[in-house]
């Protein structure tokens, strides 16, 4: 059994508990539910920004604790000030030490798009994401069928959310495309063993239809890599661990961005 299998098994139980705790109606009555989401595309393609989706992540299954000494507000404010096009906030508690409250905190503190980074397996989580202030949801092809991707993406779009589909190989890409998706993210991290290689992005780039934004995720620790990925057609770059492992992640991003120019 892979780490991903374990996460999905735990996530199913977690979602069922959440449904008993908070009803759909309660979520729909939340303050953020009625707000209009920011356009992922507009911020990602804004020439005044960097294309970087900067991630707040305390822990990962492969690395253990990355940084549990910083606050969501300070880090995400630092990312936004450094030119982030969007923020990614982990909300998985068991494996990543995330909290749904982190998403709410990031939303309250910033005026750029926020991605709810989690393992979405149920439509309930999409309603949650909207209620907690997310602008973007993540759908992972490795844990969803094409029918599930279509259904969840359609629901998300009906709520005004942007949808990022994450793929790891050509088979996942080809079976998972749907008109309700906004962006395709190539995860350079193998979710079965957590090894990373940016070559995955270069291999899949030519196969991503022009209708979708192209995002490269993980294994990006050098500004030069972003320059090369842009030449390959990528619009966005999700970076988390490289910044989060520093004492001041916002400052680390600022220094990184200086080398991009």
C-alpha positions as CSV (number, residue, x, y, z in Angstrom):
1,X,0.0,0.0,0.0
2,X,1.4,3.4,-1.0
3,X,1.3,6.6,1.1
4,X,-1.4,7.9,-1.3
5,X,-3.5,4.8,-0.6
6,X,-3.2,5.4,3.1
7,X,-4.1,9.1,2.7
8,X,-7.3,8.3,0.7
9,X,-8.5,5.7,3.2
10,X,-8.0,8.1,6.1
11,X,-9.6,11.0,4.1
12,X,-12.8,9.0,3.5
13,X,-13.2,8.6,7.3
14,X,-12.3,12.3,7.9
15,X,-14.9,13.5,5.4
16,X,-17.7,11.4,6.9
17,X,-16.9,12.9,10.3
18,X,-16.9,16.4,8.9
19,X,-20.4,15.8,7.4
20,X,-21.8,14.8,10.8
21,X,-20.2,17.9,12.4
22,X,-21.1,20.5,9.8
23,X,-24.1,20.3,7.4
24,X,-24.2,21.5,3.8
25,X,-26.6,24.3,4.9
26,X,-24.2,25.5,7.6
27,X,-21.4,25.7,5.1
28,X,-23.5,27.6,2.6
29,X,-24.3,30.1,5.4
30,X,-20.6,30.8,6.0
31,X,-19.4,34.4,5.4
32,X,-17.1,33.5,2.5
33,X,-19.5,31.2,0.7
34,X,-21.2,34.1,-1.2
35,X,-17.9,35.9,-2.1
36,X,-16.8,36.1,-5.7
37,X,-13.7,34.1,-6.3
38,X,-10.6,35.7,-7.8
39,X,-9.7,34.6,-11.3
40,X,-6.8,32.2,-11.2
41,X,-5.9,33.0,-14.9
42,X,-5.9,36.7,-14.4
43,X,-3.4,36.6,-11.5
44,X,-1.3,33.8,-13.1
45,X,-0.8,35.7,-16.3
46,X,-0.5,39.2,-14.7
47,X,3.0,40.4,-15.9
48,X,3.4,42.3,-12.6
49,X,3.4,38.9,-10.8
50,X,5.7,35.9,-10.9
51,X,3.5,33.0,-11.8
52,X,4.6,31.4,-8.5
53,X,1.9,29.6,-6.5
54,X,3.6,29.8,-3.1
55,X,2.6,27.1,-0.6
56,X,2.1,27.1,3.2
57,X,3.1,23.6,4.4
58,X,4.2,22.6,7.8
59,X,4.9,18.9,7.2
60,X,5.0,16.2,4.5
61,X,4.9,12.4,4.7
62,X,8.3,12.2,3.0
63,X,10.2,15.0,4.9
64,X,8.4,15.1,8.3
65,X,8.2,18.5,9.9
66,X,9.3,21.2,7.5
67,X,8.4,24.3,9.5
68,X,6.0,24.5,12.4
69,X,7.3,27.7,13.9
70,X,5.6,30.3,11.5
71,X,2.1,31.7,11.2
72,X,-0.1,31.5,8.1
73,X,-0.7,35.2,8.1
74,X,3.0,36.2,8.2
75,X,4.1,33.6,5.6
76,X,1.3,34.2,3.1
77,X,1.6,38.0,3.5
78,X,5.3,37.6,2.7
79,X,4.6,35.5,-0.3
80,X,2.0,38.0,-1.6
81,X,4.4,40.9,-1.1
82,X,7.1,39.0,-3.0
83,X,4.9,38.7,-6.0
84,X,3.1,35.4,-5.7
85,X,0.3,34.9,-8.2
86,X,-1.6,32.6,-5.8
87,X,-1.2,30.9,-2.5
88,X,-1.5,27.2,-1.8
89,X,-2.6,26.1,1.7
90,X,-2.5,22.5,2.9
91,X,-5.7,21.6,4.9
92,X,-4.9,17.9,5.5
93,X,-4.3,17.5,9.2
94,X,-3.2,13.9,9.6
95,X,-0.4,13.7,7.0
96,X,0.6,17.4,6.5
97,X,-0.3,19.0,9.8
98,X,-2.7,21.4,8.0
99,X,-5.9,22.9,9.2
100,X,-9.0,24.2,7.6
101,X,-8.5,27.2,9.8
102,X,-5.2,27.9,7.9
103,X,-7.3,28.3,4.7
104,X,-9.6,30.8,6.4
105,X,-6.6,32.7,7.9
106,X,-4.9,32.9,4.5
107,X,-8.1,34.2,2.9
108,X,-8.6,36.9,5.5
109,X,-5.0,38.1,5.3
110,X,-4.7,38.3,1.5
111,X,-6.2,39.7,-1.7
112,X,-4.8,37.1,-4.2
113,X,-6.2,33.7,-5.1
114,X,-6.0,30.9,-2.6
115,X,-5.8,27.2,-3.5
116,X,-7.2,24.6,-1.1
117,X,-4.5,21.9,-1.2
118,X,-6.0,18.6,-0.1
119,X,-7.1,15.2,-1.3
120,X,-10.5,15.9,-2.7
121,X,-12.6,12.7,-2.9
122,X,-16.1,14.1,-2.1
123,X,-18.3,16.9,-3.4
124,X,-18.7,18.0,0.3
125,X,-15.0,19.1,0.3
126,X,-15.7,21.5,-2.6
127,X,-18.6,23.1,-0.6
128,X,-16.2,23.4,2.3
129,X,-13.5,25.0,0.1
130,X,-15.9,27.7,-1.0
131,X,-17.1,28.3,2.6
132,X,-13.6,28.6,3.9
133,X,-12.6,31.2,1.3
134,X,-10.8,29.2,-1.4
135,X,-10.7,30.4,-5.0
136,X,-9.1,27.3,-6.4
137,X,-9.6,23.6,-5.7
138,X,-7.2,20.7,-6.5
139,X,-8.4,17.5,-8.1
140,X,-5.8,14.7,-8.2
141,X,-6.3,12.4,-11.2
142,X,-4.5,9.5,-9.4
143,X,-7.3,9.2,-6.9
144,X,-10.4,10.0,-9.0
145,X,-12.1,8.4,-12.0
146,X,-12.8,10.5,-15.1
147,X,-16.5,10.6,-14.1
148,X,-15.7,11.9,-10.6
149,X,-13.4,14.5,-12.1
150,X,-16.1,15.8,-14.4
151,X,-18.7,15.8,-11.7
152,X,-16.5,17.6,-9.1
153,X,-15.1,20.1,-11.6
154,X,-18.6,21.0,-12.8
155,X,-19.8,21.5,-9.3
156,X,-16.8,23.7,-8.5
157,X,-17.4,25.9,-11.6
158,X,-21.0,26.3,-10.7
159,X,-19.8,27.8,-7.4
160,X,-17.4,30.1,-9.2
161,X,-14.3,28.2,-8.1
162,X,-11.3,27.7,-10.3
163,X,-10.2,24.1,-10.9
164,X,-6.6,22.7,-11.1
165,X,-6.3,19.1,-12.2
166,X,-3.1,17.4,-11.0
167,X,-1.6,14.6,-13.2
168,X,1.6,12.6,-12.9
169,X,1.8,10.8,-16.3
170,X,0.3,10.8,-19.8
171,X,-2.3,8.2,-19.0
172,X,-3.8,10.3,-16.2
173,X,-3.7,13.4,-18.4
174,X,-5.4,11.8,-21.4
175,X,-8.2,10.2,-19.4
176,X,-8.9,13.2,-17.1
177,X,-9.4,16.2,-19.4
178,X,-12.7,18.0,-18.9
179,X,-14.0,21.4,-20.2
180,X,-14.7,22.6,-16.6
181,X,-11.0,22.5,-15.7
182,X,-9.0,25.7,-15.8
183,X,-5.5,24.4,-15.4
184,X,-3.4,21.2,-15.6
185,X,-0.8,20.8,-12.9
186,X,2.1,18.3,-13.6
187,X,3.2,17.0,-10.3
188,X,6.9,16.2,-10.5
189,X,6.6,14.2,-7.3
190,X,5.8,10.5,-7.7
191,X,3.0,10.1,-5.1
192,X,3.7,6.4,-4.8
193,X,7.3,6.8,-3.5
194,X,7.6,10.6,-3.2
195,X,10.7,10.9,-5.5
196,X,10.9,14.0,-7.6
197,X,12.0,14.9,-11.2
198,X,11.2,18.1,-13.1
199,X,11.6,16.0,-16.3
200,X,8.0,14.9,-15.8
201,X,6.9,18.5,-16.6
202,X,9.0,18.6,-19.8
203,X,7.7,15.3,-21.0
204,X,4.0,16.2,-20.5
205,X,4.0,19.8,-21.6
206,X,3.5,19.1,-25.3
207,X,0.5,16.9,-24.5
208,X,-1.5,19.6,-22.5
209,X,-4.0,21.3,-24.7
210,X,-3.6,25.0,-25.2
211,X,-7.1,25.6,-23.7
212,X,-5.6,25.0,-20.2
213,X,-3.1,26.9,-18.1
214,X,0.0,24.8,-17.5
215,X,1.4,24.5,-14.0
216,X,4.6,22.7,-12.9
217,X,4.5,21.4,-9.3
218,X,7.3,20.4,-6.9
219,X,11.0,19.9,-7.5
220,X,11.5,23.6,-8.2
221,X,14.3,25.0,-6.1
222,X,16.3,27.1,-8.7
223,X,15.1,30.3,-10.5
224,X,16.8,28.9,-13.6
225,X,14.3,26.0,-13.6
226,X,11.4,28.4,-13.9
227,X,13.0,30.2,-16.8
228,X,13.3,26.8,-18.6
229,X,9.8,25.8,-17.7
230,X,8.5,29.0,-19.1
231,X,10.2,28.2,-22.4
232,X,8.4,24.8,-22.3
233,X,5.1,26.6,-22.1
234,X,4.3,26.6,-18.4
235,X,2.4,29.5,-16.9
236,X,2.6,28.7,-13.2
237,X,5.0,27.1,-10.7
238,X,3.9,25.6,-7.4
239,X,6.7,26.0,-4.8
240,X,6.4,25.1,-1.1
241,X,9.1,23.1,0.5
242,X,11.9,25.3,-0.9
243,X,10.5,28.3,0.8
244,X,9.0,26.7,3.9
245,X,12.2,25.1,5.0
246,X,13.7,28.5,5.6
247,X,13.2,30.4,8.9
248,X,11.4,33.2,7.0
249,X,9.6,31.7,3.9
250,X,8.4,35.1,2.6
251,X,11.9,36.5,2.7
252,X,13.2,33.3,1.0
253,X,10.7,33.8,-1.8
254,X,11.7,37.4,-2.2
255,X,15.4,36.5,-2.6
256,X,14.3,33.7,-5.1
257,X,12.3,36.2,-7.2
258,X,15.2,38.7,-7.4
259,X,17.1,36.0,-9.3
260,X,14.2,35.6,-11.7
261,X,14.5,39.1,-13.0
